[in-house]
Amino acid sequence: MDRVVLAWIAFFWLTAMTEGLQVTVPDKKKVAMLFQPTVLRCHFSTSSHQPAVVQWKFKSYCQDRMGESLGMSSPRAQSLSKRNLEWDPYLDCLDSRRTVRVVASKQGSAVTLGDFYRGREITIVHDADLQIGKLMWGDSGLYYCIITTPDDLEGKNEDSVELLVLE
């Protein structure tokens, strides 16, 4: 186990030294139960010696995902996604066609919740994992882990995970 951890640390360190900032979300899709807690994981590596700012953003689905879960997806969406295998009618749309909001930000040890999430049991733990204490219906959607460092501008600074909340 220790060798695996050391190998990952070495990998992330080498990645940071050669490619700058690198953000990865290990689980691209997570299914969780309503009113239960969950953690959305985010890892990053950087060559910066400055503290990173961590931000999690929420983006709603482009159209309701529950219909698909119940086997009632629209024929138009099915035919479009069959023609273009890279396009997902639930995830791929302009931000102006969906709800986008900041969930939480962390700078140093201070965590600030976005306005919509104040009063909820939400925080950023470890370096960049988003911990949600009790999932609500409106929590289904895409979550983006965004890392900003003042002196490491190269590389990939964000990654996303889809969260589907079920009853």
MIDOSE-1310 file (N, C-alpha, C; in nm, 2 decimals, decimal comma, always signed):
residues 167
mdrv	+0,08/-0,12/+0,00/+0,00/+0,00/+0,00/+0,09/+0,13/+0,00; +0,19/+0,12/+0,09/+0,28/+0,24/+0,09/+0,35/+0,27/-0,04; +0,39/+0,16/-0,11/+0,45/+0,17/-0,24/+0,36/+0,24/-0,34; +0,23/+0,20/-0,34/+0,13/+0,26/-0,43/+0,12/+0,41/-0,40
vlaw	+0,11/+0,45/-0,27/+0,10/+0,59/-0,24/+0,22/+0,66/-0,29; +0,34/+0,61/-0,26/+0,47/+0,67/-0,30/+0,47/+0,68/-0,46; +0,43/+0,58/-0,52/+0,42/+0,59/-0,67/+0,34/+0,70/-0,72; +0,22/+0,71/-0,66/+0,13/+0,82/-0,70/+0,19/+0,96/-0,67
iaff	+0,25/+0,97/-0,56/+0,31/+1,10/-0,52/+0,42/+1,13/-0,62; +0,50/+1,03/-0,66/+0,61/+1,05/-0,76/+0,55/+1,09/-0,89; +0,44/+1,02/-0,93/+0,38/+1,05/-1,06/+0,33/+1,19/-1,06; +0,25/+1,23/-0,96/+0,20/+1,37/-0,96/+0,31/+1,47/-0,95
wlta	+0,42/+1,45/-0,88/+0,53/+1,54/-0,87/+0,59/+1,56/-1,01; +0,62/+1,44/-1,08/+0,68/+1,45/-1,21/+0,59/+1,52/-1,31; +0,46/+1,49/-1,30/+0,36/+1,55/-1,39/+0,36/+1,70/-1,37; +0,37/+1,75/-1,24/+0,37/+1,89/-1,21/+0,49/+1,95/-1,27
mteg	+0,61/+1,89/-1,26/+0,73/+1,94/-1,30/+0,74/+1,95/-1,45; +0,67/+1,86/-1,52/+0,68/+1,86/-1,67/+0,56/+1,93/-1,74; +0,44/+1,93/-1,67/+0,32/+1,98/-1,74/+0,26/+2,10/-1,67; +0,31/+2,15/-1,56/+0,25/+2,25/-1,49/+0,13/+2,20/-1,40
lqvt	+0,03/+2,28/-1,39/-0,08/+2,25/-1,31/-0,16/+2,13/-1,37; -0,20/+2,03/-1,29/-0,28/+1,92/-1,34/-0,39/+1,89/-1,24; -0,51/+1,89/-1,29/-0,63/+1,86/-1,20/-0,70/+1,74/-1,26; -0,73/+1,64/-1,17/-0,80/+1,52/-1,21/-0,91/+1,49/-1,11
vpdk	-1,02/+1,45/-1,16/-1,13/+1,40/-1,08/-1,14/+1,25/-1,11; -1,11/+1,16/-1,01/-1,10/+1,02/-1,04/-1,23/+0,95/-1,08; -1,34/+1,00/-1,03/-1,47/+0,94/-1,06/-1,54/+1,04/-1,15; -1,57/+1,00/-1,28/-1,63/+1,09/-1,37/-1,78/+1,09/-1,35
kkva	-1,84/+0,99/-1,29/-1,98/+0,98/-1,26/-2,00/+0,92/-1,12; -2,09/+0,98/-1,04/-2,11/+0,93/-0,91/-2,26/+0,93/-0,89; -2,32/+0,82/-0,84/-2,46/+0,80/-0,81/-2,46/+0,80/-0,65; -2,55/+0,88/-0,60/-2,56/+0,88/-0,45/-2,71/+0,89/-0,41
mlfq	-2,74/+0,86/-0,29/-2,88/+0,86/-0,24/-2,92/+0,99/-0,18; -3,04/+1,03/-0,20/-3,10/+1,15/-0,14/-3,09/+1,15/+0,01; -3,06/+1,26/+0,07/-3,04/+1,29/+0,21/-2,92/+1,22/+0,27; -2,83/+1,16/+0,19/-2,71/+1,09/+0,24/-2,59/+1,18/+0,21
ptvl	-2,48/+1,16/+0,28/-2,36/+1,24/+0,25/-2,28/+1,19/+0,14; -2,20/+1,27/+0,08/-2,11/+1,22/-0,03/-1,99/+1,31/-0,03; -1,88/+1,25/-0,10/-1,76/+1,33/-0,12/-1,72/+1,32/-0,26; -1,70/+1,43/-0,33/-1,66/+1,44/-0,47/-1,51/+1,46/-0,46
rchf	-1,43/+1,37/-0,51/-1,28/+1,38/-0,50/-1,22/+1,46/-0,61; -1,12/+1,53/-0,58/-1,04/+1,61/-0,67/-0,89/+1,61/-0,63; -0,81/+1,57/-0,72/-0,66/+1,57/-0,70/-0,60/+1,68/-0,79; -0,49/+1,74/-0,74/-0,42/+1,83/-0,82/-0,27/+1,83/-0,79
stss	-0,19/+1,86/-0,89/-0,04/+1,87/-0,87/+0,00/+2,00/-0,94; +0,10/+2,06/-0,88/+0,14/+2,19/-0,93/+0,29/+2,21/-0,89; +0,36/+2,29/-0,97/+0,50/+2,32/-0,94/+0,51/+2,45/-0,86; +0,39/+2,51/-0,83/+0,39/+2,64/-0,76/+0,42/+2,61/-0,61
hqpa	+0,48/+2,71/-0,55/+0,51/+2,71/-0,41/+0,41/+2,80/-0,33; +0,32/+2,86/-0,41/+0,22/+2,94/-0,35/+0,09/+2,86/-0,32; +0,02/+2,89/-0,22/-0,11/+2,82/-0,19/-0,21/+2,83/-0,31; -0,27/+2,72/-0,34/-0,37/+2,71/-0,44/-0,50/+2,76/-0,39
vvqw	-0,58/+2,81/-0,48/-0,72/+2,85/-0,45/-0,81/+2,74/-0,52; -0,89/+2,67/-0,44/-0,98/+2,56/-0,48/-1,12/+2,62/-0,49; -1,18/+2,59/-0,61/-1,32/+2,63/-0,62/-1,40/+2,52/-0,68; -1,52/+2,49/-0,63/-1,61/+2,39/-0,69/-1,73/+2,47/-0,74
kfks	-1,76/+2,44/-0,87/-1,88/+2,50/-0,94/-1,98/+2,39/-0,97; -2,11/+2,43/-0,96/-2,22/+2,34/-1,00/-2,27/+2,39/-1,13; -2,30/+2,30/-1,23/-2,38/+2,33/-1,35/-2,49/+2,22/-1,36; -2,61/+2,27/-1,37/-2,73/+2,19/-1,38/-2,72/+2,11/-1,52
ycqd	-2,81/+2,01/-1,53/-2,82/+1,94/-1,65/-2,88/+2,03/-1,75; -2,86/+2,00/-1,88/-2,92/+2,08/-1,99/-3,07/+2,04/-2,00; -3,10/+1,92/-1,97/-3,24/+1,88/-1,97/-3,25/+1,77/-1,86; -3,37/+1,74/-1,81/-3,39/+1,66/-1,70/-3,34/+1,52/-1,72
rmge	-3,25/+1,47/-1,63/-3,19/+1,34/-1,64/-3,28/+1,23/-1,58; -3,38/+1,27/-1,50/-3,47/+1,17/-1,43/-3,55/+1,09/-1,54; -3,59/+1,16/-1,64/-3,67/+1,09/-1,75/-3,59/+0,97/-1,81; -3,46/+1,00/-1,83/-3,38/+0,89/-1,88/-3,36/+0,78/-1,78
slgm	-3,35/+0,81/-1,66/-3,33/+0,71/-1,55/-3,46/+0,62/-1,55; -3,57/+0,68/-1,58/-3,70/+0,60/-1,58/-3,73/+0,54/-1,71; -3,64/+0,56/-1,81/-3,67/+0,50/-1,94/-3,75/+0,59/-2,03; -3,76/+0,72/-2,00/-3,85/+0,81/-2,08/-3,77/+0,92/-2,15
sspr	-3,65/+0,89/-2,20/-3,58/+1,00/-2,27/-3,64/+1,03/-2,41; -3,62/+1,15/-2,45/-3,68/+1,19/-2,58/-3,62/+1,13/-2,70; -3,70/+1,09/-2,80/-3,65/+1,03/-2,92/-3,55/+1,12/-2,99; -3,58/+1,25/-2,99/-3,49/+1,35/-3,06/-3,35/+1,34/-2,99
aqsl	-3,34/+1,34/-2,86/-3,21/+1,34/-2,79/-3,14/+1,21/-2,82; -3,22/+1,10/-2,83/-3,16/+0,97/-2,86/-3,10/+0,97/-3,00; -3,17/+1,02/-3,10/-3,12/+1,02/-3,23/-3,00/+1,11/-3,25; -3,00/+1,23/-3,19/-2,89/+1,32/-3,20/-2,76/+1,26/-3,13
skrn	-2,78/+1,20/-3,02/-2,66/+1,14/-2,95/-2,61/+1,02/-3,02; -2,70/+0,94/-3,10/-2,65/+0,83/-3,18/-2,57/+0,88/-3,29; -2,60/+0,99/-3,35/-2,53/+1,05/-3,47/-2,40/+1,11/-3,42; -2,39/+1,16/-3,31/-2,27/+1,22/-3,26/-2,23/+1,16/-3,12
lewd	-2,15/+1,06/-3,12/-2,12/+0,98/-3,00/-2,05/+1,07/-2,89; -1,99/+1,18/-2,93/-1,92/+1,26/-2,83/-2,02/+1,36/-2,76; -2,13/+1,38/-2,82/-2,23/+1,48/-2,76/-2,33/+1,42/-2,67; -2,35/+1,48/-2,55/-2,44/+1,43/-2,45/-2,55/+1,53/-2,43
pyld	-2,68/+1,50/-2,47/-2,78/+1,61/-2,46/-2,81/+1,65/-2,31; -2,76/+1,58/-2,21/-2,78/+1,62/-2,07/-2,67/+1,71/-2,02; -2,55/+1,69/-2,08/-2,43/+1,76/-2,03/-2,38/+1,87/-2,11; -2,40/+1,86/-2,24/-2,34/+1,95/-2,34/-2,43/+2,06/-2,39
clds	-2,42/+2,18/-2,33/-2,50/+2,29/-2,37/-2,43/+2,42/-2,32; -2,47/+2,53/-2,37/-2,41/+2,66/-2,32/-2,45/+2,68/-2,18; -2,36/+2,75/-2,10/-2,39/+2,78/-1,97/-2,51/+2,87/-1,95; -2,54/+2,95/-2,06/-2,66/+3,04/-2,06/-2,79/+2,96/-2,06
rrtv	-2,78/+2,83/-2,09/-2,91/+2,75/-2,10/-2,92/+2,66/-1,97; -2,84/+2,69/-1,87/-2,85/+2,61/-1,75/-2,82/+2,69/-1,63; -2,83/+2,64/-1,51/-2,80/+2,70/-1,39/-2,65/+2,68/-1,36; -2,57/+2,78/-1,33/-2,43/+2,77/-1,29/-2,41/+2,85/-1,17
rvva	-2,35/+2,79/-1,06/-2,32/+2,86/-0,94/-2,20/+2,81/-0,87; -2,14/+2,89/-0,79/-2,02/+2,85/-0,71/-2,08/+2,78/-0,59; -2,02/+2,66/-0,56/-2,06/+2,58/-0,44/-1,98/+2,63/-0,33; -1,85/+2,62/-0,34/-1,76/+2,66/-0,23/-1,62/+2,69/-0,29
skqg	-1,55/+2,77/-0,21/-1,41/+2,81/-0,24/-1,32/+2,79/-0,12; -1,20/+2,75/-0,14/-1,10/+2,74/-0,03/-0,97/+2,81/-0,06; -0,93/+2,89/+0,03/-0,80/+2,96/+0,01/-0,73/+2,94/+0,15; -0,62/+2,88/+0,15/-0,56/+2,84/+0,28/-0,65/+2,74/+0,35
savt	-0,68/+2,77/+0,47/-0,77/+2,68/+0,55/-0,92/+2,74/+0,55; -0,94/+2,86/+0,49/-1,07/+2,92/+0,50/-1,16/+2,87/+0,38; -1,28/+2,82/+0,41/-1,37/+2,77/+0,31/-1,49/+2,87/+0,31; -1,53/+2,92/+0,20/-1,64/+3,01/+0,18/-1,75/+2,94/+0,09
lgdf	-1,87/+2,93/+0,14/-1,98/+2,87/+0,06/-2,04/+2,98/-0,03; -2,09/+2,93/-0,15/-2,16/+3,02/-0,24/-2,30/+3,06/-0,17; -2,36/+3,17/-0,22/-2,48/+3,21/-0,16/-2,59/+3,11/-0,15; -2,61/+3,03/-0,26/-2,71/+2,93/-0,26/-2,69/+2,82/-0,16
yrgr	-2,57/+2,79/-0,12/-2,53/+2,68/-0,04/-2,51/+2,72/+0,11; -2,52/+2,84/+0,14/-2,50/+2,88/+0,28/-2,61/+2,81/+0,37; -2,56/+2,77/+0,49/-2,65/+2,70/+0,58/-2,66/+2,55/+0,56; -2,59/+2,50/+0,46/-2,58/+2,36/+0,43/-2,45/+2,30/+0,48
eiti	-2,45/+2,17/+0,51/-2,32/+2,11/+0,56/-2,24/+2,07/+0,44; -2,17/+2,17/+0,39/-2,08/+2,16/+0,27/-1,94/+2,22/+0,31; -1,84/+2,15/+0,27/-1,70/+2,20/+0,29/-1,61/+2,14/+0,20; -1,49/+2,19/+0,19/-1,38/+2,13/+0,11/-1,28/+2,07/+0,21
vhda	-1,26/+1,94/+0,19/-1,17/+1,87/+0,28/-1,05/+1,82/+0,21; -0,95/+1,77/+0,29/-0,82/+1,73/+0,23/-0,77/+1,85/+0,15; -0,71/+1,83/+0,04/-0,67/+1,94/-0,04/-0,78/+2,01/-0,13; -0,87/+1,92/-0,18/-0,96/+1,98/-0,28/-1,09/+1,89/-0,29
dlqi	-1,12/+1,80/-0,20/-1,24/+1,72/-0,21/-1,36/+1,80/-0,16; -1,48/+1,79/-0,23/-1,60/+1,86/-0,19/-1,68/+1,76/-0,11; -1,71/+1,79/+0,02/-1,79/+1,71/+0,10/-1,93/+1,77/+0,12; -2,03/+1,69/+0,09/-2,17/+1,74/+0,10/-2,24/+1,66/+0,21
gklm	-2,29/+1,72/+0,32/-2,34/+1,65/+0,43/-2,47/+1,58/+0,40; -2,56/+1,64/+0,33/-2,70/+1,58/+0,30/-2,74/+1,62/+0,16; -2,75/+1,53/+0,07/-2,78/+1,56/-0,06/-2,93/+1,59/-0,08; -2,95/+1,69/-0,17/-3,09/+1,73/-0,19/-3,12/+1,70/-0,34
wgds	-3,25/+1,71/-0,38/-3,29/+1,68/-0,52/-3,21/+1,77/-0,62; -3,20/+1,89/-0,59/-3,14/+1,99/-0,69/-2,99/+1,97/-0,70; -2,93/+1,88/-0,62/-2,78/+1,86/-0,63/-2,73/+1,78/-0,75; -2,82/+1,72/-0,82/-2,78/+1,64/-0,94/-2,73/+1,74/-1,05
glyy	-2,62/+1,70/-1,11/-2,57/+1,78/-1,21/-2,42/+1,76/-1,23; -2,35/+1,86/-1,29/-2,20/+1,85/-1,31/-2,14/+1,94/-1,20; -2,03/+1,89/-1,15/-1,95/+1,96/-1,05/-1,81/+1,98/-1,10; -1,76/+2,10/-1,11/-1,63/+2,13/-1,16/-1,53/+2,17/-1,05
ciit	-1,42/+2,10/-1,04/-1,31/+2,13/-0,95/-1,22/+2,22/-1,02; -1,20/+2,34/-0,98/-1,11/+2,44/-1,05/-1,00/+2,48/-0,95; -0,88/+2,47/-1,00/-0,77/+2,51/-0,91/-0,69/+2,63/-0,98; -0,66/+2,73/-0,90/-0,59/+2,84/-0,95/-0,47/+2,87/-0,86
tpdd	-0,36/+2,88/-0,93/-0,23/+2,92/-0,86/-0,18/+3,04/-0,93; -0,12/+3,13/-0,85/-0,07/+3,26/-0,91/+0,05/+3,25/-1,01; +0,13/+3,14/-0,99/+0,25/+3,14/-1,07/+0,26/+3,01/-1,15; +0,15/+2,93/-1,16/+0,15/+2,81/-1,24/+0,03/+2,81/-1,34
legk	+0,05/+2,87/-1,45/-0,06/+2,90/-1,54/-0,07/+2,80/-1,66; +0,03/+2,70/-1,67/+0,03/+2,60/-1,77/-0,04/+2,48/-1,72; -0,10/+2,40/-1,82/-0,16/+2,27/-1,78/-0,31/+2,28/-1,78; -0,37/+2,18/-1,71/-0,51/+2,17/-1,70/-0,56/+2,21/-1,56
neds	-0,64/+2,31/-1,55/-0,67/+2,36/-1,42/-0,81/+2,32/-1,37; -0,88/+2,24/-1,44/-1,02/+2,19/-1,40/-1,05/+2,06/-1,45; -1,14/+1,99/-1,38/-1,20/+1,86/-1,42/-1,34/+1,85/-1,36; -1,42/+1,76/-1,41/-1,56/+1,76/-1,37/-1,60/+1,61/-1,33
vell	-1,71/+1,61/-1,25/-1,77/+1,48/-1,21/-1,92/+1,51/-1,22; -1,99/+1,41/-1,27/-2,14/+1,41/-1,28/-2,19/+1,34/-1,15; -2,28/+1,41/-1,08/-2,35/+1,36/-0,96/-2,49/+1,34/-0,99; -2,54/+1,22/-0,97/-2,68/+1,18/-0,99/-2,74/+1,14/-0,86
vle	-2,83/+1,22/-0,81/-2,89/+1,19/-0,68/-3,02/+1,11/-0,70; -3,03/+1,00/-0,64/-3,15/+0,91/-0,65/-3,22/+0,89/-0,52; -3,35/+0,86/-0,52/-3,43/+0,84/-0,40/-3,41/+0,71/-0,34
